[in-house]
Amino acid sequence: MRKIIAPDTLGLHRTVIVEQIGSQAYSLVIRRKSRIIMADGRKLLEKSNKIKESLPGATVIVETSAPVCSKTRAFLSDHGIEVRLLTD
């Protein structure tokens, strides 16, 4: 049950891709080839927090086709954000 959510309803920029993947689970989708580094991780945490503010009780997952830096993966994991490989 994947459903695209309008990001502006969550207080996010219109270019952000947010999908509902469960009743309270949401995915931030990143389709790119360049590595996701710590600066990107901090921005993802901010976006995740905005989603959680708008939808209390929501779980946020990052799905990406790009490689993720190990420090960034650990940082996101410490904040309760799972990183998954995007399968198209």
BAFIVO-901756 format. One record per residue: residue in three letters; residue number from 1; x, y, z of N, C-alpha, C in turn. Coordinates in nm, 3 decimals, always signed. Layout:
node segu=ala, tilo=NUM, n_east=X, n_north=Y, n_up=Z, ca_east=X, ca_north=Y, ca_up=Z, c_east=X, c_north=Y, c_up=Z
...
***
This chain:
node segu=met, tilo=1, n_east=+0.084, n_north=-0.119, n_up=+0.000, ca_east=+0.000, ca_north=+0.000, ca_up=+0.000, c_east=+0.088, c_north=+0.124, c_up=+0.000
node segu=arg, tilo=2, n_east=+0.148, n_north=+0.155, n_up=-0.112, ca_east=+0.230, ca_north=+0.275, ca_up=-0.123, c_east=+0.146, c_north=+0.388, c_up=-0.181
node segu=lys, tilo=3, n_east=+0.148, n_north=+0.500, n_up=-0.112, ca_east=+0.070, ca_north=+0.614, ca_up=-0.157, c_east=+0.155, c_north=+0.739, c_up=-0.143
node segu=ile, tilo=4, n_east=+0.166, n_north=+0.817, n_up=-0.248, ca_east=+0.245, ca_north=+0.941, ca_up=-0.243, c_east=+0.167, c_north=+1.047, c_up=-0.166
node segu=ile, tilo=5, n_east=+0.236, n_north=+1.111, n_up=-0.073, ca_east=+0.177, ca_north=+1.215, ca_up=+0.011, c_east=+0.229, c_north=+1.350, c_up=-0.037
node segu=ala, tilo=6, n_east=+0.141, n_north=+1.449, n_up=-0.043, ca_east=+0.183, ca_north=+1.584, ca_up=-0.082, c_east=+0.273, c_north=+1.641, c_up=+0.029
node segu=pro, tilo=7, n_east=+0.398, n_north=+1.673, n_up=-0.003, ca_east=+0.492, ca_north=+1.717, ca_up=+0.100, c_east=+0.454, c_north=+1.850, c_up=+0.166
node segu=asp, tilo=8, n_east=+0.385, n_north=+1.936, n_up=+0.094, ca_east=+0.348, ca_north=+2.065, ca_up=+0.153, c_east=+0.247, c_north=+2.049, c_up=+0.267
node segu=thr, tilo=9, n_east=+0.172, n_north=+1.938, n_up=+0.269, ca_east=+0.080, ca_north=+1.914, ca_up=+0.380, c_east=+0.155, c_north=+1.877, c_up=+0.508
node segu=leu, tilo=10, n_east=+0.282, n_north=+1.838, n_up=+0.492, ca_east=+0.365, ca_north=+1.801, ca_up=+0.607, c_east=+0.465, c_north=+1.910, c_up=+0.643
node segu=gly, tilo=11, n_east=+0.459, n_north=+2.022, n_up=+0.573, ca_east=+0.551, ca_north=+2.132, ca_up=+0.599, c_east=+0.686, c_north=+2.116, c_up=+0.531
node segu=leu, tilo=12, n_east=+0.692, n_north=+2.032, n_up=+0.427, ca_east=+0.816, ca_north=+2.009, ca_up=+0.355, c_east=+0.813, c_north=+2.077, c_up=+0.218
node segu=his, tilo=13, n_east=+0.931, n_north=+2.092, n_up=+0.159, ca_east=+0.941, ca_north=+2.152, ca_up=+0.026, c_east=+0.875, c_north=+2.061, c_up=-0.076
node segu=arg, tilo=14, n_east=+0.821, n_north=+2.119, n_up=-0.181, ca_east=+0.743, ca_north=+2.043, ca_up=-0.279, c_east=+0.824, c_north=+1.941, c_up=-0.358
node segu=thr, tilo=15, n_east=+0.957, n_north=+1.951, n_up=-0.357, ca_east=+1.041, ca_north=+1.857, ca_up=-0.430, c_east=+1.071, c_north=+1.729, c_up=-0.350
node segu=val, tilo=16, n_east=+1.037, n_north=+1.726, n_up=-0.223, ca_east=+1.062, ca_north=+1.609, ca_up=-0.139, c_east=+0.958, c_north=+1.502, c_up=-0.172
node segu=ile, tilo=17, n_east=+1.004, n_north=+1.379, n_up=-0.187, ca_east=+0.913, ca_north=+1.268, ca_up=-0.217, c_east=+0.885, c_north=+1.191, c_up=-0.088
node segu=val, tilo=18, n_east=+0.757, n_north=+1.191, n_up=-0.047, ca_east=+0.715, ca_north=+1.119, ca_up=+0.072, c_east=+0.608, c_north=+1.019, c_up=+0.032
node segu=glu, tilo=19, n_east=+0.629, n_north=+0.893, n_up=+0.072, ca_east=+0.532, ca_north=+0.789, ca_up=+0.043, c_east=+0.482, c_north=+0.729, c_up=+0.174
node segu=gln, tilo=20, n_east=+0.354, n_north=+0.700, n_up=+0.179, ca_east=+0.299, ca_north=+0.628, ca_up=+0.292, c_east=+0.313, c_north=+0.480, c_up=+0.260
node segu=ile, tilo=21, n_east=+0.382, n_north=+0.405, n_up=+0.346, ca_east=+0.407, ca_north=+0.263, ca_up=+0.318, c_east=+0.335, c_north=+0.172, c_up=+0.417
node segu=gly, tilo=22, n_east=+0.266, n_north=+0.231, n_up=+0.512, ca_east=+0.188, ca_north=+0.156, ca_up=+0.610, c_east=+0.092, c_north=+0.251, c_up=+0.677
node segu=ser, tilo=23, n_east=+0.020, n_north=+0.201, n_up=+0.778, ca_east=-0.079, ca_north=+0.288, ca_up=+0.842, c_east=-0.013, c_north=+0.408, c_up=+0.911
node segu=gln, tilo=24, n_east=+0.102, n_north=+0.387, n_up=+0.975, ca_east=+0.175, ca_north=+0.497, ca_up=+1.040, c_east=+0.320, c_north=+0.501, c_up=+0.996
node segu=ala, tilo=25, n_east=+0.353, n_north=+0.442, n_up=+0.882, ca_east=+0.491, ca_north=+0.438, ca_up=+0.833, c_east=+0.502, c_north=+0.522, c_up=+0.705
node segu=tyr, tilo=26, n_east=+0.604, n_north=+0.606, n_up=+0.703, ca_east=+0.627, ca_north=+0.695, ca_up=+0.589, c_east=+0.771, c_north=+0.682, c_up=+0.542
node segu=ser, tilo=27, n_east=+0.791, n_north=+0.699, n_up=+0.414, ca_east=+0.922, ca_north=+0.683, ca_up=+0.355, c_east=+0.964, c_north=+0.813, c_up=+0.285
node segu=leu, tilo=28, n_east=+1.086, n_north=+0.857, n_up=+0.314, ca_east=+1.148, ca_north=+0.965, ca_up=+0.239, c_east=+1.226, c_north=+0.899, c_up=+0.126
node segu=val, tilo=29, n_east=+1.190, n_north=+0.925, n_up=+0.003, ca_east=+1.251, ca_north=+0.858, ca_up=-0.112, c_east=+1.355, c_north=+0.949, c_up=-0.175
node segu=ile, tilo=30, n_east=+1.477, n_north=+0.894, n_up=-0.192, ca_east=+1.586, ca_north=+0.970, ca_up=-0.253, c_east=+1.638, c_north=+0.890, c_up=-0.371
node segu=arg, tilo=31, n_east=+1.618, n_north=+0.944, n_up=-0.490, ca_east=+1.668, ca_north=+0.879, ca_up=-0.612, c_east=+1.781, c_north=+0.964, c_up=-0.668
node segu=arg, tilo=32, n_east=+1.903, n_north=+0.919, n_up=-0.645, ca_east=+2.021, ca_north=+0.986, ca_up=-0.701, c_east=+2.138, c_north=+0.890, c_up=-0.698
node segu=lys, tilo=33, n_east=+2.248, n_north=+0.927, n_up=-0.761, ca_east=+2.363, ca_north=+0.839, ca_up=-0.768, c_east=+2.474, c_north=+0.878, c_up=-0.672
node segu=ser, tilo=34, n_east=+2.480, n_north=+1.005, n_up=-0.632, ca_east=+2.588, ca_north=+1.050, ca_up=-0.545, c_east=+2.565, c_north=+1.006, c_up=-0.401
node segu=arg, tilo=35, n_east=+2.672, n_north=+0.980, n_up=-0.330, ca_east=+2.670, ca_north=+0.930, ca_up=-0.194, c_east=+2.596, c_north=+1.023, c_up=-0.099
node segu=ile, tilo=36, n_east=+2.525, n_north=+0.965, n_up=-0.005, ca_east=+2.458, ca_north=+1.042, ca_up=+0.099, c_east=+2.556, c_north=+1.058, c_up=+0.214
node segu=ile, tilo=37, n_east=+2.591, n_north=+1.183, n_up=+0.245, ca_east=+2.690, ca_north=+1.211, ca_up=+0.349, c_east=+2.622, c_north=+1.272, c_up=+0.470
node segu=met, tilo=38, n_east=+2.701, n_north=+1.306, n_up=+0.572, ca_east=+2.647, ca_north=+1.353, ca_up=+0.698, c_east=+2.562, c_north=+1.479, c_up=+0.683
node segu=ala, tilo=39, n_east=+2.600, n_north=+1.570, n_up=+0.595, ca_east=+2.519, ca_north=+1.691, ca_up=+0.574, c_east=+2.379, c_north=+1.653, c_up=+0.527
node segu=asp, tilo=40, n_east=+2.372, n_north=+1.553, n_up=+0.439, ca_east=+2.242, ca_north=+1.504, ca_up=+0.392, c_east=+2.166, c_north=+1.437, c_up=+0.506
node segu=gly, tilo=41, n_east=+2.239, n_north=+1.366, n_up=+0.592, ca_east=+2.178, ca_north=+1.299, ca_up=+0.706, c_east=+2.112, c_north=+1.396, c_up=+0.801
node segu=arg, tilo=42, n_east=+2.175, n_north=+1.509, n_up=+0.825, ca_east=+2.116, ca_north=+1.611, ca_up=+0.914, c_east=+1.988, c_north=+1.667, c_up=+0.852
node segu=lys, tilo=43, n_east=+1.989, n_north=+1.689, n_up=+0.722, ca_east=+1.870, ca_north=+1.739, ca_up=+0.653, c_east=+1.757, c_north=+1.636, c_up=+0.656
node segu=leu, tilo=44, n_east=+1.794, n_north=+1.508, n_up=+0.641, ca_east=+1.693, ca_north=+1.402, ca_up=+0.649, c_east=+1.633, c_north=+1.395, c_up=+0.788
node segu=leu, tilo=45, n_east=+1.714, n_north=+1.417, n_up=+0.891, ca_east=+1.663, ca_north=+1.418, ca_up=+1.028, c_east=+1.563, c_north=+1.533, c_up=+1.047
node segu=glu, tilo=46, n_east=+1.595, n_north=+1.649, n_up=+0.993, ca_east=+1.503, ca_north=+1.763, ca_up=+1.001, c_east=+1.370, c_north=+1.731, c_up=+0.931
node segu=lys, tilo=47, n_east=+1.378, n_north=+1.670, n_up=+0.813, ca_east=+1.256, ca_north=+1.634, ca_up=+0.740, c_east=+1.176, c_north=+1.530, c_up=+0.817
node segu=ser, tilo=48, n_east=+1.245, n_north=+1.436, n_up=+0.876, ca_east=+1.179, ca_north=+1.332, ca_up=+0.956, c_east=+1.107, c_north=+1.395, c_up=+1.075
node segu=asn, tilo=49, n_east=+1.173, n_north=+1.489, n_up=+1.140, ca_east=+1.111, ca_north=+1.556, ca_up=+1.255, c_east=+0.987, c_north=+1.635, c_up=+1.214
node segu=lys, tilo=50, n_east=+0.989, n_north=+1.697, n_up=+1.096, ca_east=+0.871, ca_north=+1.769, ca_up=+1.048, c_east=+0.754, c_north=+1.674, c_up=+1.023
node segu=ile, tilo=51, n_east=+0.785, n_north=+1.557, n_up=+0.968, ca_east=+0.681, ca_north=+1.457, ca_up=+0.945, c_east=+0.622, c_north=+1.412, c_up=+1.078
node segu=lys, tilo=52, n_east=+0.710, n_north=+1.387, n_up=+1.176, ca_east=+0.664, ca_north=+1.341, ca_up=+1.307, c_east=+0.585, c_north=+1.447, c_up=+1.381
node segu=glu, tilo=53, n_east=+0.616, n_north=+1.575, n_up=+1.357, ca_east=+0.537, ca_north=+1.684, ca_up=+1.418, c_east=+0.398, c_north=+1.689, c_up=+1.357
node segu=ser, tilo=54, n_east=+0.390, n_north=+1.672, n_up=+1.226, ca_east=+0.262, ca_north=+1.677, ca_up=+1.155, c_east=+0.177, c_north=+1.554, c_up=+1.180
node segu=leu, tilo=55, n_east=+0.242, n_north=+1.439, n_up=+1.195, ca_east=+0.173, ca_north=+1.312, ca_up=+1.212, c_east=+0.228, c_north=+1.240, c_up=+1.335
node segu=pro, tilo=56, n_east=+0.178, n_north=+1.274, n_up=+1.454, ca_east=+0.229, ca_north=+1.211, ca_up=+1.576, c_east=+0.215, c_north=+1.059, c_up=+1.568
node segu=gly, tilo=57, n_east=+0.317, n_north=+0.989, n_up=+1.613, ca_east=+0.317, ca_north=+0.843, ca_up=+1.611, c_east=+0.368, c_north=+0.784, c_up=+1.481
node segu=ala, tilo=58, n_east=+0.410, n_north=+0.868, n_up=+1.388, ca_east=+0.458, ca_north=+0.819, ca_up=+1.258, c_east=+0.599, c_north=+0.763, c_up=+1.270
node segu=thr, tilo=59, n_east=+0.627, n_north=+0.663, n_up=+1.189, ca_east=+0.761, ca_north=+0.606, ca_up=+1.175, c_east=+0.814, c_north=+0.649, c_up=+1.039
node segu=val, tilo=60, n_east=+0.939, n_north=+0.696, n_up=+1.037, ca_east=+0.997, ca_north=+0.744, ca_up=+0.912, c_east=+1.114, c_north=+0.655, c_up=+0.872
node segu=ile, tilo=61, n_east=+1.117, n_north=+0.620, n_up=+0.744, ca_east=+1.221, ca_north=+0.536, ca_up=+0.685, c_east=+1.278, c_north=+0.613, c_up=+0.567
node segu=val, tilo=62, n_east=+1.408, n_north=+0.599, n_up=+0.543, ca_east=+1.471, ca_north=+0.658, ca_up=+0.425, c_east=+1.496, c_north=+0.547, c_up=+0.326
node segu=glu, tilo=63, n_east=+1.445, n_north=+0.563, n_up=+0.204, ca_east=+1.470, ca_north=+0.468, ca_up=+0.096, c_east=+1.551, c_north=+0.541, c_up=-0.010
node segu=thr, tilo=64, n_east=+1.665, n_north=+0.485, n_up=-0.046, ca_east=+1.753, ca_north=+0.552, ca_up=-0.140, c_east=+1.820, c_north=+0.455, c_up=-0.236
node segu=ser, tilo=65, n_east=+1.850, n_north=+0.505, n_up=-0.354, ca_east=+1.925, ca_north=+0.427, ca_up=-0.452, c_east=+2.073, c_north=+0.460, c_up=-0.444
node segu=ala, tilo=66, n_east=+2.110, n_north=+0.558, n_up=-0.362, ca_east=+2.249, ca_north=+0.602, ca_up=-0.349, c_east=+2.319, c_north=+0.529, c_up=-0.234
node segu=pro, tilo=67, n_east=+2.450, n_north=+0.518, n_up=-0.243, ca_east=+2.523, ca_north=+0.463, ca_up=-0.128, c_east=+2.517, c_north=+0.561, c_up=-0.011
node segu=val, tilo=68, n_east=+2.517, n_north=+0.506, n_up=+0.111, ca_east=+2.507, ca_north=+0.589, ca_up=+0.231, c_east=+2.635, c_north=+0.572, c_up=+0.312
node segu=cys, tilo=69, n_east=+2.694, n_north=+0.684, n_up=+0.350, ca_east=+2.814, ca_north=+0.684, ca_up=+0.434, c_east=+2.784, c_north=+0.609, c_up=+0.564
node segu=ser, tilo=70, n_east=+2.879, n_north=+0.531, n_up=+0.613, ca_east=+2.855, ca_north=+0.450, ca_up=+0.733, c_east=+2.828, c_north=+0.537, c_up=+0.856
node segu=lys, tilo=71, n_east=+2.894, n_north=+0.652, n_up=+0.868, ca_east=+2.868, ca_north=+0.742, ca_up=+0.981, c_east=+2.727, c_north=+0.799, c_up=+0.973
node segu=thr, tilo=72, n_east=+2.683, n_north=+0.829, n_up=+0.852, ca_east=+2.549, ca_north=+0.883, ca_up=+0.832, c_east=+2.445, c_north=+0.777, c_up=+0.863
node segu=arg, tilo=73, n_east=+2.469, n_north=+0.654, n_up=+0.820, ca_east=+2.378, ca_north=+0.543, ca_up=+0.849, c_east=+2.364, c_north=+0.524, c_up=+1.001
node segu=ala, tilo=74, n_east=+2.477, n_north=+0.529, n_up=+1.072, ca_east=+2.477, ca_north=+0.514, ca_up=+1.218, c_east=+2.404, c_north=+0.632, c_up=+1.284
node segu=phe, tilo=75, n_east=+2.427, n_north=+0.753, n_up=+1.233, ca_east=+2.362, ca_north=+0.874, ca_up=+1.286, c_east=+2.210, c_north=+0.863, c_up=+1.273
node segu=leu, tilo=76, n_east=+2.163, n_north=+0.823, n_up=+1.157, ca_east=+2.019, ca_north=+0.810, ca_up=+1.135, c_east=+1.963, c_north=+0.697, c_up=+1.221
node segu=ser, tilo=77, n_east=+2.035, n_north=+0.588, n_up=+1.233, ca_east=+1.991, ca_north=+0.476, ca_up=+1.315, c_east=+1.978, c_north=+0.518, c_up=+1.462
node segu=asp, tilo=78, n_east=+2.073, n_north=+0.598, n_up=+1.510, ca_east=+2.068, ca_north=+0.648, ca_up=+1.648, c_east=+1.944, c_north=+0.733, c_up=+1.674
node segu=his, tilo=79, n_east=+1.892, n_north=+0.794, n_up=+1.568, ca_east=+1.773, ca_north=+0.878, ca_up=+1.581, c_east=+1.645, c_north=+0.803, c_up=+1.539
node segu=gly, tilo=80, n_east=+1.655, n_north=+0.671, n_up=+1.525, ca_east=+1.538, ca_north=+0.590, ca_up=+1.497, c_east=+1.491, c_north=+0.591, c_up=+1.353
node segu=ile, tilo=81, n_east=+1.582, n_north=+0.622, n_up=+1.261, ca_east=+1.546, ca_north=+0.625, ca_up=+1.118, c_east=+1.618, c_north=+0.511, c_up=+1.048
node segu=glu, tilo=82, n_east=+1.542, n_north=+0.420, n_up=+0.991, ca_east=+1.598, ca_north=+0.307, ca_up=+0.919, c_east=+1.631, c_north=+0.351, c_up=+0.775
node segu=val, tilo=83, n_east=+1.742, n_north=+0.299, n_up=+0.723, ca_east=+1.783, ca_north=+0.328, ca_up=+0.585, c_east=+1.768, c_north=+0.198, c_up=+0.506
node segu=arg, tilo=84, n_east=+1.695, n_north=+0.205, n_up=+0.396, ca_east=+1.673, ca_north=+0.088, ca_up=+0.311, c_east=+1.718, c_north=+0.117, c_up=+0.169
node segu=leu, tilo=85, n_east=+1.760, n_north=+0.012, n_up=+0.099, ca_east=+1.795, ca_north=+0.023, ca_up=-0.041, c_east=+1.667, c_north=+0.032, c_up=-0.122
node segu=leu, tilo=86, n_east=+1.660, n_north=+0.129, n_up=-0.208, ca_east=+1.542, ca_north=+0.150, ca_up=-0.292, c_east=+1.540, c_north=+0.049, c_up=-0.404
node segu=thr, tilo=87, n_east=+1.433, n_north=-0.023, n_up=-0.416, ca_east=+1.419, ca_north=-0.123, ca_up=-0.523, c_east=+1.313, c_north=-0.075, c_up=-0.620
node segu=asp, tilo=88, n_east=+1.354, n_north=-0.053, n_up=-0.742, ca_east=+1.260, ca_north=-0.006, ca_up=-0.845, c_east=+1.220, c_north=-0.117, c_up=-0.937
***
